[in-house]
Amino acid sequence: MPIKSDFYRIVSRSAIACLTVMTFSSAITPAAKAQDTIRFSPVTRLQTIPERFDEVYFRRDPDYFANRTLIRQLLFLTGPFSENEIANDAQGLSDLYYETMSRQLNNFPIVRTPDLPNPFNESLLTLPKLANSPPLLVEQPPFVSPPIVAPPVTRPQPDSPVPALW
């Protein structure tokens, strides 16, 4: 009977080993998903015009609170100097302003409209040029100012002599 006991011992050890392998393999494998996740490409957020102006405004010279740090105060002695940073920020703002205006104005064709009706029925652009015509001279009589006549001054006479003058 030792053969049967050895057989049962080998079978039981094999069964335990098989159960152990199955337990660990099920713990290691990931859980099945019912549906794959849809992956979208990352959306790039465009800056608005005011955000872009703020970024350019504070690019080289930060705000007051960032300028008060110990490192910025030590840099005050050696540079970069705040005045130069402010001037560079102003130049950047100017460049951004002209770029923004050109993009806004050049996106659409120029719209030309006729002049509104007016009581004169003419425009200065449609009038003939007066460069070759003689100047208009209007004869006016010379201006003569009337003589200035002063009104007569009457001084009241005192009834009695003034006491202070005696």
C-alpha positions as CSV (number, residue, x, y, z in Angstrom):
1,M,0.0,0.0,0.0
2,P,2.9,2.3,0.1
3,I,2.5,2.8,-3.6
4,K,-1.1,4.1,-3.2
5,S,-0.1,6.4,-0.4
6,D,2.8,7.7,-2.5
7,F,0.5,8.2,-5.4
8,Y,-2.0,10.2,-3.3
9,R,0.8,12.3,-1.9
10,I,2.1,13.2,-5.3
11,V,-1.4,13.9,-6.6
12,S,-2.3,16.0,-3.7
13,R,1.0,18.0,-4.0
14,S,0.4,18.4,-7.7
15,A,-3.2,19.6,-7.0
16,I,-2.0,22.1,-4.4
17,A,0.7,23.4,-6.7
18,C,-1.8,23.7,-9.6
19,L,-4.3,25.5,-7.4
20,T,-1.5,27.9,-6.1
21,V,-0.4,28.7,-9.7
22,M,-4.0,29.3,-10.8
23,T,-4.6,31.6,-7.8
24,F,-1.6,33.7,-8.4
25,S,-2.1,33.8,-12.2
26,S,-5.6,35.1,-11.7
27,A,-4.4,37.7,-9.3
28,I,-1.8,38.9,-11.8
29,T,-3.9,39.1,-14.9
30,P,-5.9,42.4,-15.4
31,A,-9.6,42.4,-15.2
32,A,-11.4,42.2,-18.5
33,K,-13.0,45.5,-19.7
34,A,-16.4,45.5,-21.3
35,Q,-15.5,48.4,-23.6
36,D,-12.3,50.0,-24.7
37,T,-11.8,53.6,-23.7
38,I,-11.8,56.2,-26.4
39,R,-8.7,58.3,-26.3
40,F,-9.0,61.8,-27.7
41,S,-6.1,63.8,-28.8
42,P,-5.2,66.6,-26.3
43,V,-7.1,69.8,-27.1
44,T,-4.8,72.8,-27.4
45,R,-6.4,75.8,-25.8
46,L,-5.9,79.0,-27.7
47,Q,-5.2,82.2,-25.8
48,T,-7.6,85.0,-26.0
49,I,-6.4,88.4,-27.0
50,P,-6.5,89.9,-23.5
51,E,-4.6,86.9,-22.1
52,R,-1.9,87.3,-24.8
53,F,-1.6,91.0,-24.0
54,D,-1.2,90.1,-20.3
55,E,1.4,87.5,-21.0
56,V,3.5,90.0,-23.2
57,Y,3.0,92.8,-20.6
58,F,4.5,90.7,-17.8
59,R,7.1,88.7,-19.9
60,R,10.3,90.4,-18.9
61,D,9.4,92.6,-15.9
62,P,7.1,90.8,-13.5
63,D,4.5,92.5,-11.2
64,Y,5.4,94.4,-8.1
65,F,5.3,91.4,-5.7
66,A,7.7,89.4,-7.8
67,N,10.1,92.3,-8.0
68,R,10.3,92.5,-4.2
69,T,12.0,89.1,-3.8
70,L,15.6,89.0,-2.5
71,I,17.0,87.8,-5.9
72,R,15.3,90.6,-7.8
73,Q,16.6,93.2,-5.3
74,L,20.2,91.8,-5.8
75,L,19.7,91.9,-9.6
76,F,18.8,95.5,-9.2
77,L,22.5,96.3,-8.6
78,T,23.9,94.1,-11.4
79,G,21.1,94.1,-14.0
80,P,18.9,93.4,-15.8
81,F,17.6,96.8,-14.9
82,S,13.8,97.4,-14.5
83,E,13.8,100.3,-16.9
84,N,15.2,98.1,-19.7
85,E,12.8,95.4,-18.9
86,I,9.9,97.8,-19.0
87,A,11.1,99.2,-22.3
88,N,11.3,95.7,-23.7
89,D,7.8,94.9,-22.5
90,A,6.5,98.1,-24.1
91,Q,8.2,97.2,-27.4
92,G,6.6,93.7,-27.2
93,L,3.2,95.2,-26.5
94,S,3.6,97.6,-29.5
95,D,4.6,94.7,-31.8
96,L,1.6,92.6,-30.5
97,Y,-0.8,95.5,-31.0
98,Y,0.3,96.0,-34.6
99,E,0.1,92.3,-35.3
100,T,-3.4,92.0,-33.7
101,M,-4.6,95.0,-35.7
102,S,-3.2,93.7,-39.0
103,R,-4.8,90.3,-38.4
104,Q,-8.2,91.8,-37.5
105,L,-8.2,94.3,-40.4
106,N,-6.8,92.1,-43.1
107,N,-9.1,89.1,-42.6
108,F,-11.9,90.7,-44.6
109,P,-12.1,92.7,-47.8
110,I,-12.5,96.4,-47.5
111,V,-16.1,97.4,-47.6
112,R,-16.8,100.5,-49.6
113,T,-20.1,102.2,-49.4
114,P,-21.5,105.3,-51.2
115,D,-21.9,108.5,-49.3
116,L,-25.2,109.1,-47.6
117,P,-27.5,111.5,-49.4
118,N,-26.9,115.1,-48.4
119,P,-28.5,118.4,-49.3
120,F,-25.5,119.5,-51.4
121,N,-25.6,116.5,-53.8
122,E,-21.8,116.8,-54.3
123,S,-18.7,115.5,-52.7
124,L,-15.4,117.2,-52.5
125,L,-13.9,114.4,-54.5
126,T,-16.2,115.1,-57.4
127,L,-15.6,118.9,-57.6
128,P,-13.1,120.2,-60.2
129,K,-9.8,121.2,-58.9
130,L,-9.4,125.0,-58.5
131,A,-5.6,125.0,-58.9
132,N,-5.6,126.6,-62.4
133,S,-8.6,129.0,-61.8
134,P,-8.0,132.6,-60.8
135,P,-8.9,133.4,-57.2
136,L,-12.3,134.8,-56.5
137,L,-12.1,138.5,-55.6
138,V,-15.2,140.1,-54.0
139,E,-15.3,143.8,-53.9
140,Q,-16.2,145.2,-50.6
141,P,-16.4,148.8,-49.6
142,P,-13.7,149.9,-47.2
143,F,-14.6,149.8,-43.6
144,V,-14.9,153.2,-42.0
145,S,-15.4,153.3,-38.3
146,P,-17.7,155.9,-36.9
147,P,-16.0,158.7,-34.9
148,I,-16.0,158.1,-31.2
149,V,-17.9,160.9,-29.4
150,A,-17.5,161.0,-25.6
151,P,-20.6,161.8,-23.7
152,P,-20.5,165.2,-21.8
153,V,-19.5,164.8,-18.2
154,T,-21.4,167.0,-15.7
155,R,-20.0,167.3,-12.2
156,P,-22.2,168.2,-9.4
157,Q,-21.3,171.5,-7.6
158,P,-21.3,171.4,-3.8
159,D,-23.8,173.6,-2.1
160,S,-21.4,174.9,0.5
161,P,-17.6,174.8,0.7
162,V,-16.1,171.6,1.9
163,P,-15.1,172.0,5.5
164,A,-11.8,170.1,5.2
165,L,-10.4,172.5,2.7
166,W,-10.6,175.7,4.7
